């Protein structure tokens, strides 16, 4: 079973397939996971298996630790390419997410002005005005949209709060292009806890066609498609093939939207 629980509030730097040398900022507790999704492919495991006992880091603690790490990296002559909000759950759930973004931009400008600020999010909190406004300030506002099929979302992403994908698409459109869409493509049959096997393949035209139409409506600055890279908590999941990802990538590019594929 996957058990990658990240330190908090700062981890890395790590090499990201999509972002380069990334210094991670984890706004969740250091001993568990808090997320509004419960994705069956999550490298951090399922929510119910890693319930934390520690609190989230405070805004002040995040800023102190980030500044100390950037000072140390500057002294070593190895500054990050990107400061990435990720880790053990949904970063925009932090009650002071907007203020932390402001602090991070200030510290970035002081210590590593060439670095980008990125947020990896599942788009469940973008209806909050403060979250929307903060995401408009970051360089890479990366929002998940695995499919527009509600049954697939409930089976694979498993939202733990009310989630209407059509409302989410409208809120993604409200970024006016200042958004990057990130989508996980995979194959296989997920073995659920009840012992049932269900297809998790979202690479067929039945899934890709409506997803691509939604992407065209959102008009993002970029699309990032990827597949499984690490151990997953649910058995039976398979990587999408290079050929499948390349075909999807080429369709997005043909629609006039930059797209990268990570294998």
Beta strands, then each sheet from edge to edge (+ up, - down):
strand 1: 10-16
strand 2: 20-26
strand 3: 82-86
strand 4: 116-121
strand 5: 140-144
strand 6: 180-184
strand 7: 186-191
strand 8: 197-199
strand 9: 222-226
strand 10: 237-239
strand 11: 259-262
sheet 1: 1+ 2- 3- 4- 5- 6- 9- 11-
sheet 2: 8+ 7- 10+
end
